[in-house]
Amino acid sequence: MWQLLAKPLFGVAADAVKGFVETKKIKSEIKITSIKAEKKRLEDIAAGKIKWEQSAVDQMKGSWKDEFVLLALMIPAICAFIPWMQPHIETGLATLENMPKYYTHLLYMACSVSLGYRAAPGVMSLFGKKK
């Protein structure tokens, strides 16, 4: 009699254990695949198959620098429409215009890089120009 009751219960328990083991196995396979994919991506970057820009975009996920640059550019543009802020914006822009050229080029480069653009070749050509 016990055998008639115990056999179905053991079958259900065995199925539950098999399902648990299969789930763990699948999760570990997913982790291994993810690690292999990241390793391959890093090897491709080292070999030059993936461009610098894509690598930089991947590294900047969660970075606050691009939001800071966007705010720094947008605040004066927005404040230019507020009458009591206009003199301050004009004074600030005039001050930036009178800065040395190398400083403005460095600003261009810093803003471009923080937004994910490879600006060094273009900015370097600006440094070479003599006026």
C-alpha distance (Angstrom), angle and dihedral (degrees) to the residues before:
residue distance angle dihedral
M1 . . .
W2 3.81 . .
Q3 3.75 89.6 .
L4 3.80 91.4 57.2
L5 3.84 91.2 54.0
A6 3.81 98.4 37.2
K7 3.82 97.4 50.0
P8 3.86 96.5 64.8
L9 3.82 91.6 42.5
F10 3.78 92.1 52.0
G11 3.82 89.7 47.8
V12 3.83 91.5 54.6
A13 3.81 91.5 47.1
A14 3.81 91.4 48.6
D15 3.81 91.0 50.9
A16 3.80 90.8 50.5
V17 3.80 91.8 51.0
K18 3.83 90.9 47.8
G19 3.81 90.6 51.7
F20 3.80 91.4 49.1
V21 3.81 92.1 49.1
E22 3.82 92.3 47.7
T23 3.82 91.2 50.1
K24 3.81 91.6 51.5
K25 3.79 90.4 47.0
I26 3.82 92.7 51.8
K27 3.82 92.1 47.2
S28 3.80 91.3 51.6
E29 3.83 90.6 48.6
I30 3.82 89.5 52.7
K31 3.81 91.1 51.5
I32 3.81 91.8 48.4
T33 3.81 91.1 49.3
S34 3.80 91.0 49.6
I35 3.81 92.0 50.3
K36 3.82 91.4 48.2
A37 3.81 91.3 49.8
E38 3.82 92.2 50.8
K39 3.81 90.3 47.8
K40 3.82 90.7 51.1
R41 3.83 91.2 48.3
L42 3.81 91.5 51.6
E43 3.80 91.0 47.6
D44 3.83 90.1 50.7
I45 3.80 90.7 50.6
A46 3.79 90.4 50.6
A47 3.81 90.5 48.4
G48 3.81 91.3 49.1
K49 3.80 95.7 -115.4
I50 3.80 92.9 121.4
K51 3.78 116.9 55.9
W52 3.77 122.9 -117.0
E53 3.80 91.7 -116.6
Q54 3.81 94.2 61.7
S55 3.77 90.9 47.0
A56 3.80 90.7 50.4
V57 3.80 91.9 49.4
D58 3.81 90.3 51.3
Q59 3.78 91.4 49.9
M60 3.80 93.5 48.7
K61 3.78 95.2 59.4
G62 3.77 105.6 125.9
S63 3.81 92.4 13.6
W64 3.81 119.7 139.2
K65 3.81 96.3 -158.1
D66 3.79 96.1 89.6
E67 3.82 91.5 50.1
F68 3.81 89.5 50.3
V69 3.80 92.4 51.5
L70 3.79 91.2 47.2
L71 3.82 90.8 51.3
A72 3.80 91.7 46.6
L73 3.79 89.7 54.1
M74 3.80 97.2 41.4
I75 3.81 100.5 45.9
P76 3.83 95.0 67.5
A77 3.81 90.9 43.1
I78 3.80 91.4 53.3
C79 3.80 94.9 40.7
A80 3.82 90.0 53.7
F81 3.82 86.7 74.2
I82 3.81 93.4 53.9
P83 3.83 107.6 86.5
W84 3.80 98.1 -146.2
M85 3.87 90.8 48.9
Q86 3.81 96.4 50.0
P87 3.83 96.4 86.8
H88 3.80 90.4 52.0
I89 3.80 92.7 48.8
E90 3.83 91.8 48.0
T91 3.80 91.4 49.5
G92 3.80 92.1 48.0
L93 3.79 94.2 48.7
A94 3.81 91.3 46.5
T95 3.79 88.9 52.1
L96 3.82 90.8 50.7
E97 3.81 89.9 48.5
N98 3.81 90.2 55.5
M99 3.81 93.3 50.6
P100 3.81 117.7 109.8
K101 3.80 113.5 -85.3
Y102 3.80 93.1 -119.0
Y103 3.80 89.2 58.8
T104 3.80 93.7 51.6
H105 3.80 89.8 47.3
L106 3.79 90.0 51.6
L107 3.81 88.8 50.9
Y108 3.82 90.1 51.9
M109 3.77 90.9 49.4
A110 3.82 94.6 46.4
C111 3.80 92.3 49.1
S112 3.79 92.7 46.4
V113 3.78 94.3 48.7
S114 3.79 93.2 47.0
L115 3.81 88.5 53.3
G116 3.81 91.7 49.9
Y117 3.80 102.1 -101.5
R118 3.75 121.5 132.5
A119 3.77 96.2 -128.7
A120 3.77 102.2 158.6
P121 3.84 97.8 95.8
G122 3.82 93.0 49.8
V123 3.78 94.8 43.2
M124 3.79 92.4 46.0
S125 3.80 88.5 57.9
L126 3.81 88.1 54.8
F127 3.80 90.3 55.8
G128 3.79 90.7 54.4
K129 3.81 95.3 55.5
K130 3.77 115.5 98.5
K131 3.80 118.7 -159.6
